Amino acid sequence: MTTFTNTLKNRRSIYHLGRNVSLSNTELEALIKEAIKESPTAFNAQSTRAVILFGDAHEKLWEITEEALRPLTPAEAFPNTQQKLAGFKNGYGTVLFFKDTDIVKGLQEQFELYADNFPDWSEQSNGIATANTWVSLVDQGLGANLQHYNPVIDEAVAKEWNIPANWKLRSQLVFGSVESPAGEKEYMNDEDRFRVFS
């Protein structure tokens, strides 16, 4: 196994996150930006956008999420929801991943033959950027988990951080120190998942 594949194996969904992080915010910002910038995109579209939240801004996101979910969650189930969100809030930071829809529309107009594909290709590049960011954080000894509270929180997030209307929220990557490791991972049989020809 290479160092890279070992890091991939260590990339797990860590839900018990903390704030025992040795990297500075400046170092984390540079790491996250580099991971996204070096991620491939179809037609070099670079349609992924990111908002990095630390400290009070990170906590505010999960307060916004709690308030957005309160009217949508049965009262008897809400304490469990609150506990889950508190776990995210206990992390060190969150990266909000967005898709720039203006970039996608512009490419659709410029390359009509591939117009139907550009939304999918943008999602794929966003996923690659998200995964690369996650693996980069793991490489530095941090843990993370990926959440999808969009579109429930979209409007409040846009208002809070003055997000352009053409940025569509796709996911929220919560990160911090690993306070409890993930359990064993189960893999489906290779025979059911892969086909190899030569």
Rosetta blueprint (number, residue, H / E / L):
1 M L
2 T L
3 T H
4 F H
5 T H
6 N H
7 T H
8 L H
9 K H
10 N H
11 R L
12 R L
13 S E
14 I L
15 Y L
16 H L
17 L E
18 G E
19 R L
20 N L
21 V L
22 S L
23 L L
24 S L
25 N H
26 T H
27 E H
28 L H
29 E H
30 A H
31 L H
32 I H
33 K H
34 E H
35 A H
36 I H
37 K H
38 E L
39 S L
40 P L
41 T L
42 A H
43 F H
44 N H
45 A L
46 Q L
47 S L
48 T E
49 R E
50 A E
51 V E
52 I E
53 L E
54 F E
55 G H
56 D H
57 A H
58 H H
59 E H
60 K H
61 L H
62 W H
63 E H
64 I H
65 T H
66 E H
67 E H
68 A H
69 L H
70 R H
71 P H
72 L H
73 T L
74 P L
75 A L
76 E L
77 A L
78 F H
79 P H
80 N H
81 T H
82 Q H
83 Q H
84 K H
85 L H
86 A H
87 G H
88 F H
89 K H
90 N L
91 G L
92 Y L
93 G E
94 T E
95 V E
96 L E
97 F E
98 F E
99 K E
100 D E
101 T H
102 D H
103 I H
104 V H
105 K H
106 G H
107 L H
108 Q H
109 E H
110 Q H
111 F L
112 E H
113 L H
114 Y H
115 A H
116 D H
117 N H
118 F H
119 P H
120 D H
121 W H
122 S H
123 E H
124 Q H
125 S H
126 N H
127 G H
128 I H
129 A H
130 T H
131 A H
132 N H
133 T H
134 W H
135 V H
136 S H
137 L H
138 V H
139 D H
140 Q L
141 G L
142 L E
143 G E
144 A E
145 N E
146 L E
147 Q E
148 H L
149 Y L
150 N L
151 P L
152 V L
153 I L
154 D H
155 E H
156 A H
157 V H
158 A H
159 K H
160 E H
161 W H
162 N L
163 I L
164 P L
165 A L
166 N L
167 W E
168 K E
169 L E
170 R E
171 S E
172 Q E
173 L E
174 V E
175 F E
176 G E
177 S E
178 V E
179 E L
180 S L
181 P L
182 A L
183 G L
184 E L
185 K L
186 E L
187 Y L
188 M L
189 N L
190 D H
191 E H
192 D H
193 R H
194 F L
195 R L
196 V L
197 F L
198 S L
